[in-house]
Amino acid sequence: MMKNFNLSEDTITTQITVTNGFFDGGVGTLAGSNLATSSLSATQKSYYYNLQYNSKDHFSVTYGHIGGSGGVDFMGTGLTPDTRVTAAVDNANKLAVALQKGSITIRSEEQQYIYDYFCRAKASEFNLSQNVTFWSGSTYEMRHSDMVTNPQTFISEVGLYDASGELMAVGRLSSPINKNFSSEAIVKVRLTY
């Protein structure tokens, strides 16, 4: 059986901002001491390092000239790039060491929409089952005589349909709700995306 929503009374829409940490398990801030570093190869040592928190998470650090070299006139200290063209230039390592001495915070942020649909079954609604075992053969009478005056049904799932009658979502209840002519039921279905 289907029932239409009154969108102004039966739905609530909420927009939220969700922030998650970049690292495994939603961790957003790491102490630098948790990061391990190594160059990927000896030839990349002067300009490329891999910082890693665990086997799942890593990010790469590049610093200075893409080829790891620069002009011959300037030698940097601290985080200032060393632009000499010598094997001693290791700008990426300088940045990696600086990160390891402090902490790093990397987070992502996204907008999510929450739609709450309140599916209402009034006392006079949804008291008969669509299940064929509820009815007897071709006469389409209730199979059990005690159900004639006081039918008992159980709501176990709720389907949401679009305007053209296509099933869009199914919500299964953790335990069925007993429904009869003396009870009403409200099932809240939440969609988040």
C-alpha positions, 0 to 999 in steps of 0.5 A, a space after each residue: 500500500 502506498 501513501 503520499 507525503 505532505 511535504 510541508 508536514 512530513 519531511 525535514 531537510 537539514 544541511 550540515 558541514 561535515 569535517 573529517 581528518 585526512 588520516 586513517 580513522 578520521 584523525 586530523 592532527 598528528 604529532 610530527 613524531 608519528 610521521 616516518 620519512 624516507 626518500 623514494 630513491 637515491 636520485 630523488 633524495 634531494 627533492 622528494 620525500 614520502 611522509 607516512 603515518 601508517 600503511 594506509 596513509 601517506 602524502 608526498 612532500 616536494 620542496 624547492 626546484 622540481 629537479 632539486 637544483 637551482 642557482 649557485 649564488 644562494 644557500 638557505 637556512 631553516 626553511 629557506 630553500 637551498 638553491 645550490 646545485 650540489 649533492 648537499 641540497 636537500 630541501 625536501 628533507 628540511 621540510 620533512 624534518 620541520 613537519 616532524 618537529 611540530 604537528 600537522 593538521 589536514 582535514 576535509 570538509 563537505 556539505 551533506 544534506 539530511 532528509 527526514 521523512 516521517 511515515 505515518 500510519 494512522 489507526 485506520 491505515 495499514 491494518 491488513 497485509 499484502 502478503 498472500 498468506 493473510 488471505 484465503 484462495 479465490 474468495 479473498 477472505 481473511 485466513 484466520 477468523 480471529 483477524 476479522 474483528 481485530 487484525 494484527 499486522 506488523 510493519 517491518 519495512 518502509 519504501 520511499 517512491 518517487 512521483 512516478 511510482 518508482 521505488 527509490 529507497 527501502 528502510 528495514 526496521 530493526 524490529 517489526 512494529 505491531 499495528 492494529 485499528 487501535 494503534 498508530 505508527 510513525 517511522 522516521 526514515 533518514 537519508 543523508 547524502 
